[in-house]
């Protein structure tokens, strides 16, 4: 889609909210500011409203708040730190009354400051509907940090129930009307850990470098829920758009929302309320702290505030049959563990502050682990239990090639047979959508289904599925989606009643939007992103044809590899737009280049290398080389990193890793851990269309490729692995019990469910295929760890049994060695930390055809170190070793270091 078209669509979507309106100064900016300082911060509050407008770490110039846009955010209904929202009722039943300090601002009443207070005020003038409640606010110096504390008192004669209490959280995530360099220089992104007393908000500069910020509980202030805030959209900032996602609030209490707007939704935590007796007061607050060393220092910064910290390996998405490790760091001892649903998780103590978390063999889905500490604090850790990796993939492959298999040969668009977008809520294939690409087998929103079906075969082939997909290639992909000169069309479904007078377009859709392309627009071949998906589909079947030639009937491996190569080269031609940008999924271009080299196709490898080098050289000259068809995006980084690293542009590669870390968090929550920033794609590929922080959209699997590759280059940086493995695990959570894979999970608390459309799931799954495996790391605090496996050690001998969804690759961090195979699976491996010797157990892949042999490759970080196969007897093939496999049992490959 063109940037003009996408921008128009965002504007159309924004019109669903309140109209762009004129804006006034209701904060009282004309009356100036009050500067407040602590040892760790320089901050400013507005004199009349006493809300925070600037928050700069001491000795720094980076402002975590949009102080440069405060004049555009001074209206009623625009939220800032220091605002408060609540719902209350007198007694314990009846309707709730709303309170919102931003709704109709009036100058607050200044109060004298007590010990530790920097500013204090009574909010009665700006909260005219507080009834018996009296609300005061203080800005505090908390051991050099900045604190925000509210005191709420009941001045009435009867009990008051507070059913909602929220603190709006404002950060400078406004990209509107900024140049790319300014966005990198000024803006930051925030994500929550919704975990009660262990909850916090982490904030990182978009560029991924410099100090980070954490907001933690002050006193008894649990982060119970995280609510999106409605604001009026003004032209200067465009709230709720692709350039300004919007703001959220820290909710201490959420019962009043849960029983109304969120009714019927499974919340992250149990909703609660507080009852104030006559004359009683309660205090709640948050604390702002600096993580001086940046994002890698966030856990340490949280820990310093006395907030419990958890660290999970391999993360918080756990397949059945696996046991995860959980490390706890807290000032108080854990006294009880429980899971919701009951017995969905079993827990055992492995050592002091280390626990094993094992899913019930019959459970699937979201599970909340609750930990109660001796000091009265409660922490929740959010897990997602999936089926075992191979079982989930088998389910997905079956669903894609049966329920999503379109066979209507009378279809005038030539889409049969194919794997198409599916609406799981309606239980039907999406044959029409006014966003024509969704039903048109192109763009991310239309290729998601067939790309996932293809990529699945590369790691877990099924003969019946391969047979159908080859038919799809011959009848639809080649010559319909892709022309005979290897150009890829933007959609093969279109809205053009004059061209198809006999076709009935659904009258329930609005076909007047720019998204309803006609035949000419749909058949345009000018979008480089579309070429990646087609090349990946061919490459996937090349891998099948090479490793399992007996199940591929239509073409041999040479044809599929040549098709993949030719598609890439055609996508680099001058008539194709965006091809000088990083493209989502283009790590597969690197795989294609690797396979061309291994096959000895030097002419093609040379041409592909030349095409990629020119792009990488250009990126190396750019301050912000992550261009996109969007104003800001998290898709270009993958391609920029891959080729910058490949061609030795070290500075650009490092800058790109930092960029990914700037928008990809790690927290003890399956939804946010490794979840790269995406918030607009449901408009283009989802069923429920809105601007919203998406959970495990394709950005997770693709951006994980950057971090996992960077970790393989520097295995001492285990933070990269913690974030990257969380991201590469994400696509497994999208697959439901029936095998349907959703595009993403909706994070707003009124929904909290998977989207109904399969949409653009496929690119993220491709990322999992290319990046997942078993990784061994030595953590500075927690010692030897295995991600995607079970590790045991006996002196220098370390043994790992693999249990990840992809069993074709292992990386041994302490040795800097990667071992990969093209067939069967790596069941386990052993290495000797002293000699460097490695022993790999290969076996047939359960549920897949039997492979006669596997080709094994070994890569080392130290180019002066090489490995050779000592046993069994192996022949050289494709720059690796051909290892014969047995029909049953393991083949143990001994690798010796030289």
CORZI-V120800 format. One line per field, one symbol per residue. burial: b if it has 16 or more other C-alpha atoms within 10 Angstrom, else e. Layout:
burial=???
This chain:
burial=beeeebbebbeebbeeeeeeeebeebbbbeeebbebbbebbbbbbbbbbbbbbbbbbeeeebbbbbbeebbbbbbbbbbbbbbbbbbbbbeeeeebbbbbbbbebbbbbbeeeeeebbbbbbbbebbeebbbbbbbbbbbbbeebbbbbbbbbbbbeebbbbbbbbbbbbbbbbbbeeebeebbebbbbbbbbbbbbbbbbbbbbbbbbebbbbbbbbebbbbbbbbbebbbbbeebbbbbbbbbbbbbbbbbbbbbbeeebeeeebbbebebbbbbbeeeebbbbbbbbbbebbbbbbebbbebbbbbbbbbbbbbbbbebbbbbbbbbeeebeebbbeeeebbbbeeeeeebbbbbbeeebbbbbbbbbbbeeebbbbbbbbbbbbbbbbbbbbbbbbbebbbbeeeeeebbbbbbbbbbbbeeeebbbbbbbbbbbbbbbbbbbbbbbbbbbbbbbbbbbebbebbbbbbebbbbebbbeeebbbbbbbbbbbeeeeeeeebeeeeebeebbbbbbebbbebbbbbbbbbbbbbbbbbbbbbbbbbebbeeebbeebbbbbbbbbbbbbeeebbbbbbbbbbbbbbbebbebbbeeeeeebbeebbeebbebbbebbeeebbbbbbbbbbbbbbbbbbbbbbbeebeebbebbbbbbbbbbbbbbbbbbbbbbbbbbbbbbbbbeebbbbbbbbbbbbbbbbbbbbbbbbebbbbbbbbbbbbbbbbbbbbbbeebbbbbbbbbbbbbbbbbbbbbbbbbbbbbbbbbbbbbbbbeeeeebbbbbbbbeeeeebbbbbbbbbbbbbbbbbebbbbbbbbbbbbbbbbbbeeebbbbbbbbbbeebbbbbbbbbbbbbbeeeeebbbeeeebeeebebbbbbbeeeebbbbbbbee
